[in-house]
Amino acid sequence: MNRNAKIQKMYDKRLKSARAKLKTSSKAPYISKADRAKAELETTTVEPDTQKY
């Protein structure tokens, strides 16, 4: 490998890692099944009873 190719390869590697740091994911973060169940349980128990007798 000649000198210019080696320099270009190092440059491309650094550029790729820099772009990877700046890229943001549009994907929602993963929430485990247990956490989803806990959140569902909290939302169902928090609702106040609006009927008065």
N, C-alpha and C positions, 0 to 999 in steps of 0.2 A: 504494500500500500504506500503510495507516495505521500509526501508531506501535505500537499493541498487537500487530498482526500481525507487524511486523518484530521486535519483542522476542521474541515467541513462536517465530518461526522460528529466531532465534539460539539460544534455549534448547533447542529440539528438536535442533538440529545438535550442540550441545555434549553433550547427553544421549546422542545416538546414538553419538558417538565414545567417550564414557566407557564405555558398555555394550560396545562392540566391543573395547576393551582388556581388559575383565574376562572376556569370553567365552573359554572354552578349547575347543579343538577335540577332538572324540572320535576324529578320524581319525588313523590311524597316520602317522608321517612317511614321506615318499617315500624309498625306497632305490633307487639306480640299478641297472641291470642288471649293470654291471661290478662294483659293490660286492657285489651278491648273489652273483655268480660267485666273487669273491675270498673271501667268507665261506664259501661252500660248499667251496671248495678247501681252506681252512684247517681246516675241521672234518673233512674226510676224511683229511688228512695228519697230524693231531694224534693220532688214535686209536692207542694203543700196541698192539703185537702181544702178545697174552696167551699164545700157545702157546709152550711150551718144548720143545726137542728134546733 
